[in-house]
Amino acid sequence: MKITALETFIVPPRWCFLKITTDEGIVGWGEPVLEGRAHSVAATVDELADYLIGEDPLQIERLWQTMYRGGFYRGGGIHMSAIAGIDQALWDIKGKYHDAPIHQLLGGQVRERIRVYAWVGGDRPSDIVSSAQRAIADGFKATKMNLTEELQIVDSISKIDAAVERIAHLREAVGSALDIAVDFHGRVHGPMAKTLIHAIEPYSPLFIEEPVLSEHLDTMADLRRQTHVPIATGERLFSRFDFKELFTLGAADIIQPDLSHAGGITECKKIADMAETWDIALAPHCPLGPIALAACLQVDAVCQNAFIQEQSQGIHYNQANDLTNYLSNPEVFAFADGFVDIPQGPGLSVEVNEDFVRAQAETSHRWRNPIWRHPDGSFAEW
């Protein structure tokens, strides 16, 4: 079997899909995307295709190493996201070739289902309580919320008070019916992070995500030692070599590699196994589309340290199309009692509606992160 073509589709709300075709008629789907840089990733997929056309798609590790090392310059969000989507599609082909789910080829399941969480609120954290109550009504038992708006490197205590008020009201409204994770989103710098973490500890967050930017892993390690709340990070780390520093510094209790950013199934399984040796939990990052989520569930299925999975159903980004709109088998992501079953179909187990993908690709998108500024005009982390 040989690879004959790679085709990318820029589809709303902010995703990029990839179809890999073979000469035996088996096709694989992947989701190579970096939010806000979808066209750049698609261009990189096109460049990497030079290493793939005419090759055997079943030799995934060989092809992965060629894509990673073949260009001399390696790593980073765009390169690794392109590899990630290609890797997902190759695994999809391999699973279909063997008529087995990918997790079966990775050694088999350690669990039948995994816990999932829903997002509450949006970028501007308002109406959080009503949003959380909808999540409870939809059967979710865990949520994540953005806690802060803009925060200067040293800011007013009123900003801390406002953040505490948000989680306090939510905890008062839902009691113990919801586990509440909070995302600092890299908006908070070291001097304010210490104060904010201490202030929200009484409300028992499930975890605190990106308390500071991931380029400050040394600061994150210091913060971790100062709190009993689990610290999570990893969506902006792109390879096992990036995660090596995190493990060495002791910067997190939970890692969140993104299966569409960090080299795909092949690399994220290695990262997860590394984390297990440090007794660190796995909670893959995935505010993306259905192919990315399907890839996450394949890794969740085989990793003992996986405990919860992010997913984007109903997230505020998905106004143009939601998680399952691109699937012919949307029931594959049937959330029930706060869990989703591990899919059992061949490959990624998702059936992509190619006609709908092609139609939506005519619309395309140029999604960009919001640009925020502080009152003094300086750039504010989003």
N, C-alpha and C positions, 0 to 999 in steps of 0.2 A: 504494500500500500504506500502511495506517495501523496504528499501535499501538492495540490494543484493551484489553490488560490486563497488569498486572505482578503476579506472585504469588511470595512468598518462602516458603521451607521451612527451618526450623531443624532440622538433622539431626545425629545423633551421628557422629563423636565430639565435634566442636566447630565445625561448619561451618554455613554458610547458603547455600542455593542459590536462584537466581532464574530464573523462567520468564517470558519476554515473549512474548505472543501477538499475532498480526497478523490483519487481516481477510482475508488471502489464505491463511491456514492455515499459514504459515511461523512456526515458533517458534524462539526463541533462549534459550540457557542461560548464566547467569553465576554467579559465586561472590562475592557481596558480603559480606565478613566481616572483622571485626577480632577476633582471638582474645580471648575473655573479654568481648566487647561485641557479640555477634552480634545480640541483640534490639534494641540501639540502632541498629545499622546497618540492620536490617530496617525499623525505624520510619522511618529517613531515606529508604530506598528508597520507602516508601509516600508520604512527603511529596514526593519528587522526581517521583513519577508524575504529579502535577498538571501538570508541564511536558511530559509525554510522550504522554499519551493523546490520540489523534487525529492525532499527528504522523507524518511519514514516517520509518521507522526507518533508511532508507539514508543520511539526512543526519547522519552520526555527528558530524562536527566541529561542526556547527551546534548539535546537541542537547547535546554535551559543554560547549560554551561557555555555553549557557543554564543547564545544571545547576550549573556552577561559579560563574558570575557572577550568576545570577539572584536569589540569596538575600541579596546584599550582603555578609554574613559568609561567608567561604570558607576552605577548607583544613582541615587537621587530619585525624586518623585516621578518625573516623566519617564525616564528609562525603565524604572522598576514597575511602573503601572502598565506600560506597554508589554513588558514581559509577563506581568501578572495575567492580563487578559488572554494572551496567547497560551499561557500555561493552562488556564482554565479550559480553553477550547480543546487543547491537546488531551487533557484528562477526559473531557466529555467524549471525544472520539475513542479513546482507549476503553472507556466503560461501555460504550455502545458496541465496540468491536467484540468485547468479551461478554456482552449482554449482562452486565453487572453494574451496580452502583459503584461509584468511585471509592467509597469507604470500604467496600469489600476488597478492592485491590490494594488498599492501604493497610490491610491487616484485619479488618472487621470491626464491628461496632463494640464500644464499651457501654453504650447507652441507647435506649430506644427513643428518647425525646430529650429536648433541652429547653430550659427556661428561656423566655424572651421578655424583653421590656419594651414599653411604648414611650414615645416622647410626649411630654406635656409642655404647654406654652409654646413660645417661639423665640426668636432672637431677642425681642423685647419682652421680658417675662411678665406678661399680664394675663389675666383670666386663667391663672394656673390651677386654681381650685376646680373650676368647672371642667377644665380639660382633664384633670386627674379623675374626676368623677365619671367622665365619659370612658376613660381607660378602664376603670373598675367595672363599668357596665358592659364593656366589651370583653371582659374576662381576664384582663391583665392584673398581675399582682406585683409588678415592679415597673417603675417609671424612671426617666431621667429628665432633668430640667437644667436649662441654662440659668445660673444663679445671679449673674451680675450683668450690668451694662458696661459702659466704658469705665475703666479705672486707670488713673494715672499711676506712675511708679510709686508715688506717695500721694494719697488722696484723702478726702474728707472722711471723717468717721460717719457722716450721714450716709455715705455710700454703703458702708458696712451695715449700718442699721437697716437700710432698705433691703439689702440682700437677706439679712436674718429674718426680716418681717415676711419675706416671701416663703421661705421654707417653714417658718413657724406657723403661718396660716395654713399651709398645706398639711403639715403634720397634725394640726388641730382638727382639720376637716376630715382627714382620712384615717387618723389613728394608726393602728398597725395593719390596716387592710392593704397598704401599699408599702413596699420597700422603695425608698427614694434615693436615687443616685443624683449627684449634682455635678455639673460640668462647668469648670472655671473657663474652659475653652481657650486657655492660653491668654486670656484677657488680663490676668492678674500677675503682677510682678512680685518678686520675693518679699519686699518689705510689707506689702499689703496682704500677701498670701498667709503669712503667719497669723496676722490678726483675724482674718476672715475664717480660716480653718478653726481656730480656737472658738470663735463666736458661734459657729454652727454645730459644733460637736454635741451639744445637748439634744439635738434633734435627730441624732442617730442616722446619718447618711449611710446608704449601702456602700458607696465609695465616692471618692472625690476624683474627678477626671481632669487631667492636665492642669494641676494647680498652678504650674508655671509652664512656659514654653519648653518643648523638649530639648532645645539647645542648651537649657540650663539644668541638665540632669544632676549636677552636683548640688544645686540648690534644692531640687526635688528630693534628693536623698536626705538632706538636712531636714526638710519639712516632714518627711515620712517618719523620721526618728522622733519628732516632736508631737505626734498625734497617734491616737488609737484607731482612727478612721482609715480604712484601706485606701491606698493611693493607686490610681490607674493612669496609664499613659501608653502611647505607642502608635497612634494613628499617623503621626508624622515621622515615624521611623520606617525605613524602607528595605532593610535587609537584616540577616542575622548578624552581620558585622556592626550595624547600628545598635542592635539590641545587646550585643556583647558588652558595650559600655554601661548600659542600664543595669544589667545583671551584676557586673563587677562593682558598680557604685552602690548597689542596693537601693535603687531609686524608686521602685514600685512594688506593690503587692499583687497587682493585676496588670497583665499586658494586653494591649488592644491592637494587634497588627491588623491591617486591612487587607483582605484577600484580593482586592483590586489595586492595591498600591505596593504591597510588600512582596512582589515576586510570585504571587499566586499560591496555588495549593502546594506545590513542591517546596517553596521557601518557607511558607507559614507553618507547615507541618514540622520543619526543622526548628523554627523559632519556638514553637510550642513545646517540642521535646527538650530544648535547652531550658525553657522556663521551668519545666517539671523538675529538672535536676536542682533548681534553686528553690523549690516549693512555692512557685509563683503561679497564680491562677491565670486562666486564659478566658478572655471575653472579646471575641473579634469585633472590630469596628465595622459597621455596615449601614450607613444612612443612604444607601445606594439602591440599585435596581435588583430585579429578580435573579439574574444570573450570578451576581456577586453574592447574594444571600444563599443561593443554592451551593456555591463553592464553600461558603462558611460552614454550612451544615455538614458537608462532607468531612471537613477537618474536625468540627465539634464532635462528630460521631466517633472518632478514633482517638481522641485526646482525653486522657484521664483528668487533666487539670482544667478542662473547659467547664464553665458553670452557668453561663448566661450568654445570650446572643442578642445583639442589637438588630433591629429591623426598621424599615421605613414606612410601613403601612400608616397612612394618615399624617405623615410628617408634613410640616408646613411648606417644604420645598416642592412637594408632589402635587401641585395644583393642576398642572397640565395633564399628567398621567400618574396613576398610583402604581403600587408595587406589582400587582398581578395583571395589569391591563395588557401587557405584552405576551401573556401566556395563554396557550390553549388548554392548559390544565391548572387553573388557578387554585384548585383544591389542594395542590401539593403543599401550600402554606396555610393549612387550616389551623389557626391558633385556637387553643382550647385550654381553659383552666390555667392560663399563664405559661403554657408550653407549646411547642410545635414538634410534631413527630419528625424523626429522621427520614428523609425520602428514600424510597426503595426502588425507584425506576433506574434504568440503565444510564450510565454516565452521570451527568449532573441532576438528572431526574426531572428537569423542566423541559416542557415542550414549547419552544418559542414560536409565536405566531408571526412568521416571516412576512406575510402580506401586510400585517399591521405595522411591523417594524419599518418596512420600506415606505409605507405611506407616511409614517411619522417622521422619517428621515428627510422627507421633502420639506417639512416644517423646520427641522433642525433646532438648534438653540445656540446662543452665545452667553450662557450663564456666567456671571461673575460674582465673586464675594461682594457684599456691601462694603463701601469705604466709609469708615467712621473717623471722626476727628474730635479731639478734646476741645473744650471751650477756648483754649489758647491757640487753636489751629493746628496743633501737632497731631500726628497720626495716632489713632487709637486702634489697638488690636481688636479684630472682630472675632 
